[in-house]
Amino acid sequence: MANDTIDQDASDTLAAVARLLRHAAVRAWAQAEADGPRSHLHLLGLGIHTASCQAVAMLPADADLKGHPPAQDDVAQLLRAAEELTRSIPVLDQTAGISPLVVAICDLVREATP
């Protein structure tokens, strides 16, 4: 369900959040693969991917999700960066789904931080 009424600033920020989350999921899965089948990072990567999908679902259909890959590769840093970006997105009717996304990201930050 794409959101065509979200303003451009919120859309750009949310797209950046989605990109950070996608990169964090890929990094978590890469680390999980190296750690082996019992790694907790498999489930963490799935949770991050789910949060990324939540962010994408709030975006307009034509949102730019490519962008430049983030410089950092640390999963916890990527999650913290995504959480920080969400702080600038206003909670309005058009961005009503942001609150559950922020909660999900905060939970993921807690899980990723030793």
Secondary structure, DSSP 8 states (H G I E B T S, - for coil): ---SSS-HHHHHHHHHHHHHHHHHHHHHHHHHHHH-TT-THHHHHHHHHHHHHHHHHTS-TT--------S---HHHHHHHHHHHHTTS--SSTTTTHHHHHHHHHHHHHHH--
